[in-house]
Amino acid sequence: MTDAAAEPAISFEFFPPRTPEGVDKLRVVRSDLARFAPEFYSVTFGAGGSTREGTLATITDLHEDGVVAAPHLSCVGASQGEMRDTLHSYRDLGVRRLVALRGDLPSGSGAAGRGDFRFARDLVAFVRRETGDWFHIEVAAYPEVHPHAKSPADDLANLADKFAAGADSAITQYFYNGDAYLRFVDEARRHGIGQRIVPGIMPITNFTQLARFSDGCGAEIPRWIRLKLASFGDDTASIKAFGLDVVAALCERLLAEGAPGFHFYTLNQSGPSTAICRRLGR
């Protein structure tokens, strides 16, 4: 690929730093990743709003640098009044993109912590009622089925509901089985969903951490990959090299099959995503 304008879109996800050192590090990370001309940077929102102020501060910092920043919004623990104030704050700042999620309850909070929005579709509808078409709204999609879904069909119907409520596009949970994504997109198209469904990409750098993340969110690590990673033990260099091969090959296949781009879960690191993008000729 030689025409940058024709290349699939790339975006990067960060979490809000908790220390001044973390803030400085993230500025370096996003400067490193700017070479890939990302469509936007998104910033996560902790369970139950635990990083609410950090998300706003990080988004403000990004926006003041003149880049497109997309804050995550979570249903959990949010009242309509609080959400209205948050939306107005982002609109006043000039933010034009959001990622609307149901979100995870903080441990031990129970149903009492859910707030006024039960599902992401309710949040999407609220954003549209309050702000019209001001925001481009991203939602989540799950090629390997959301861990709380009753069935794959129910999960797909939920995605369709989010689009019907006003979402513009979707970002998937990360996965390592390309067939899962391709089959999911085909099923979505048959279901009448025509919007863009962007693959979420998680670089592999730490097997223990990845296994913990995956067990918690329902993302499958195929057995052959899990066994190969486990066989490296504490050999970090081998884990990273093998992980790069696996994820770059996945991305190459997805591009060949027509994926519209990639959303990288960076964990506030630039190196792993940079290595994948370079493998892809960016």
Buried (B, 14 or more C-beta within 10 A) or exposed (E): EEEEEEBBBBBBBBBBBEEEEBBEBBBEBBEBBBEBEBBBBBBBBBBBBBBBEBBBBBBBBBBEEEEBBBBBBBBBBBEEEBBBEBBEBBBEBEBBBBBBBBBBBBEEBEEEBBBBBEBBBBBBBBBBEBBEEBBBBBBBBBBBBBEEBEEBEEBBEBBBBBBEBBBBBBBBBBBBBBEBBBEBBEBBEEBEBEBBBBBBBBBBBBBEEBBEBBEEBBBBBEEEBBEBBEEBEEEEEBBBBBBBEBBBEBBBBBBEEEBBBBBBBBBBBBEBBBBBBEBBEB
